[in-house]
Amino acid sequence: MKYYVIAGEASGDLHGANLIRALKKRDQEAEFRCWGGELIQEAAGTPLVEHYRNTAFMGFVEVVKNLRTILQFIRACKEDLVAYAPDVLILIDYPGFNLRIADFAKKQGLRVFYYISPQIWAWNTGRVHKIKKMVDRMFVILPFERDFYQKWDVEVDFVGHPLLDAVEADKAVETTDFYTQNGLEDKPIVALLPGSRQQEIKRMLPIMLEMIAHFPTHQFVIAGASAMEEVFYQEFIGDSAVKMVKNQTYGLLRHAKAALVTSGTATLETALYKVPQVVCYKGNALSYQLGKRLVKVKYISLVNLILDRGLVKELIQDDLQEETLKNELALLLEEENYRATLLEGYRELADVLGGAGASGRVADLMVGYLL
């Protein structure tokens, strides 16, 4: 069968690659055409139509500023989709783009599968009616999403969270000494995860780097996004006493004592590696004010959303200041009772998410529905 896969960010690239590998095991004649990143390209064994680094825009203002470019990508995707004529279109998260393509594909008579639901439970719940019309099967990864869709009489498949697959696979791989390999000192590590998009990194990394002066007995290491060139980071690093590793985020988390994490999938990854964390987020002021009025959730981190309580500290917008971040990081590094509370919550989180194997379960269901 012919599969057309669209992922628009780093997490979608990871989960899409794992799904493609699982589909290949179940469909020996599988062919792929993809939008994504290096991981999807490697798994599919074919060149990308477009890399997500060129298509990822975050925030209302940023989307408006880049609207012409986004519309050009949407138009190109539609043309390419028709020319390829796949047996199924598989959309992975990335709703601003993917829901437009889903609508078009359905009108062309194509089957549409959606893996990793848009966060319509957070805002604009009315989109559930569009999803019901445009998407043949939705595969959800968070337990409360099944209940949300059930309220709207939409049948979905809960498959568990694919991050458990990625973490499980990583833990099974033997690695060389992380400190020696990356030229690190013999000091406890504070991991800096400033995000995977340029806009995120520009806003998050400078304030994260301010922590270096406050904690001289620790070393700070940046998890560099695979899609970003090192020269981009150097603009912010300057002569700071900080190291950077690329394509080794999980290795970094394996060795970190604490982490400063930009809100997103990385908060969940950090929790699954049982690393105490502070969640950071600062966006464009106008985008943030608009988002605050539209988004109907109590928390921004996946850890807190899934547990439905404020386990990890979230420093958002004006609360993300040097002094407050310093105080929270000190708690993570020095207060054993606080660390123990976080680790106990992380164990509960892993239980709620279920076991590894999401990628295989999704592939089984998809191939079954297509036969």
Sequence and secondary structure as in RCSB ss.txt:
>XXXX:A:sequence
MKYYVIAGEASGDLHGANLIRALKKRDQEAEFRCWGGELIQEAAGTPLVEHYRNTAFMGFVEVVKNLRTILQFIR
ACKEDLVAYAPDVLILIDYPGFNLRIADFAKKQGLRVFYYISPQIWAWNTGRVHKIKKMVDRMFVILPFERDFYQ
KWDVEVDFVGHPLLDAVEADKAVETTDFYTQNGLEDKPIVALLPGSRQQEIKRMLPIMLEMIAHFPTHQFVIAGA
SAMEEVFYQEFIGDSAVKMVKNQTYGLLRHAKAALVTSGTATLETALYKVPQVVCYKGNALSYQLGKRLVKVKYI
SLVNLILDRGLVKELIQDDLQEETLKNELALLLEEENYRATLLEGYRELADVLGGAGASGRVADLMVGYLL
>XXXX:A:secstr
 EEEEEE SHHHHHHHHHHHHHHHHH TT EEEEEE HHHHHHHTS  SEEGGGT   SHHHHHHTHHHHHHHHH
HHHHHHHHH  SEEEEES HHHHHHHHHHHHHTT EEEEES   TTTS TTHHHHHHHH SEEEE SHHHHHHHH
HTT   EE   THHHHHHHHHTS    HHHHTT  SS EEEEE  SSHHHHHHHHHHHHTTGGG TTSEEEEEE 
TTS HHHHHHHHTT SEEEEES HHHHHHHEEEEEEESSHHHHHHHHTT  EEEEE   HHHHHHHHHH   S S
SHHHHHHTS  SEEEEGGG  HHHHHHHHHHHHH HHHHHHHHHHHHHHHHHH  S HHHHHHHHHHHHH 
